[in-house]
Amino acid sequence: MTHDMLLDASCDLLVDGATVSSTLRLPTSAPDSPGRILVLDDAQSFTKGLAQLLRRDGYRVDTADNGQVGLLQLQAHDYDVLLCDLRMPDLDGAAFYGRLLVQYPAVSQRVIFLTGDALRLESTAFLERSGRPWVHKPCTAAAIRRVIQDVLHAVAPHDVRVQEHENVPTSSHHGERLADHGGT
C-alpha cells in the first residue's frame, strides 16, 4: 500500500538566480523502476536546481549542456522524458529536436522544451510547429512536475500497446503547451 507523505514544505528549484518552492509529496514506497530524465540546458544553476528537484522526486537524472552531448547520452541510455532548452551552444534545442525526429522518432514524443525566449518570433514559430509541450523559464516546480506527468501519461498507453501488439500503428501526440504557471 502506498501513502502520500509530505517530505518537505519547500522544495527549492533555482531558476535564474531565484528560488522556487513547492510542496513535495512522494509515495512512501519507492517506485519499482524510477523514470530516467535527461535535462539539456547550458545554464548550470538552472540545470543543477532542476536535477536536484527531479532526484528528490525519485527520478534518475542525467544532464547535458548542449544537443551534441544530449545525442551521446541517448546512445548510452533510454530516457522517459527529455527536458530541452531552446537556446544552447553547439546544437540548440530546435536542431537537437530535428535530429531526434530522424534518429530517435519515438523519443521525440518525450521532449518538453524549456525556454526563456518564447517572445522571439522564431522561437514561437518553432514551438508551434513542433507541437511539443513547453515551459517558460523561470518556472515553478509545480509546472515542471505537471508537464512531466502529462508527457509520461501520453506516451505510456502507446508503449503498453506496442508491447502487447507489436504491429500497432504509431500516432503522433501533441502535448499541451504550457506557459509560466504561477510565476517565480
N, C-alpha and C positions, 0 to 999 in steps of 0.2 A: 504494500500500500504506500502510495506516495502522498506526502502532505507538503503544501507550500509553507515555507518558513522564511520569515523576514530575517535576512542576514545582516544587512547594513542599511541604515537610513539614508546614507549618502554614498552613492557610487560615483566616484569622480571621473570625469572624462575631460581631458584638457583639449580644448578646441580654440585655436588661435589665441592662446595665452589666457583664456578664461576657463574657469572650472564649471562644469555642468554636473549637477547632482540629480540622481533619480533613485527612487526606492527599488531595491533589488530583491526579488523573490525567486528563489531557486528550490527545486524539489530536494527533499532531504536525502533521497537515494540518488546516486549518480546514474546518469543515463548509460544504457548498455554500450552504445558506441557514440561518444560525443562527436558532433559535427566538426568539420575542419573548414576554416575560413582563411582566405588569402586577402590581405589588405595591401593594396598598391597605392602608395602615396609618398611623395617626396618631402612632405612636411613632417619632420621627425617627431616633433612634440605631439602633433595630432595622431600620427601612427602609433606612437608609444601609448598614449592615453586610450585610444580605441582598442588596441591589442589587450591592454590591461583590463578594460571593461569586458571584452568578449571572453577572456580567460576566466574572469570571475563568474561569468555566466555558464562556464563549463565547456566552451569551445576550445579546440586546438587551433592556434593562430600562427600563421606564417606571414612575413611581411616582405615587401619588395619596394624599392624606391623608384622604379620605372617599369614600363611594359616589357622591356627586354629581360630583366631579371624575373618578372612575373611569368613569362613564357618558359624560362628554365625551371621555375618552381612547378609549373604544370606538367613538365616531363617527369618530375620526381614524385608528385603527389596528386591524389584525387581531392577535389575541393567541392564542398556542398554549396558554398557561396563565395563570390569574389566581390570585394568592395574596391572600386577602382576610381581614383581621382581622374578628372579630365585632363588637367594640365600637369605634365611631368616631363622631365628631360628624357632624351634619347628615343623613347617610344611613348607618346602620350596616350591618354585613355581611348580616344577615337581610333587611332591606328592599332592599338592593342586589341580593341573590340573587333576591328576588321580582320585581324589575324585569327582571332578566335572563331569567327564565322566560317573561315576556310579550314583551319586546322583542328578545331575543337567545337564543332557546331552545337553539340549537346551542352557543353559548358557555357556557351554564350547565353543560354537561358537562365544562368545562375548569377549573372552580373548585376550589380547595383552600382550606379555611378554616384560619386561624391563630387560636389563642385561648389566653389565659391565664386564661380564665373558664369552663373546662369543668365546674367543680363546681357552678355555678348550675343549678338545675333547668330554667329557661327556656332556657339555652344548650344544655344536654344534649338537651333535647327537640327543639330546632331542628336540631341536628346529626344526630340520629337521623332526623327527618323528611326532611331534605334528601338523605340517602344519600350525600353527598359526603365525600371523604376530608378529614381534618383533622389538624393537628399542634398539639400543646400547646406553648405558649411558657412558659419558654425551651426551645429545641430545639437539636439538633445539626445541623451542616451535612449530615451523612450522612442524617438523617431527611428534611430538605428535598429533597435530591437524589433520594432513593428515591421519595418521593411524586410528585415532578415526573415522573420516569421512568414511574411507574405510570400517571399520567394521560395522558402522551404516547403510551404504548403502547396504552392503552384507546381513545383516540379515533382513532389512526392507521388501524387496519384499516377503520373505518367511513368515514373520509374517502376512502380509496382506493376502496372500493366505490361510493361516491356518484359519484366522478369517472368510474369505469368504466361504471356503470349508473345513469343519472340517476334512475330511479324506484324505487330500493331503499328499502323502508320503514325508518324510523328505529326504533331500540330504545334504551331508556334503559340506561345502565350506571351501576351504583352502585359506586364505588370502596371499597376497604378503609379503614376508619377507623384512623388512626394516633394513638397516644399518644406520649408522650415516649420516644424510643428512645435510651437511653444517657445520659441526664442532661445536665448542662451541660458 
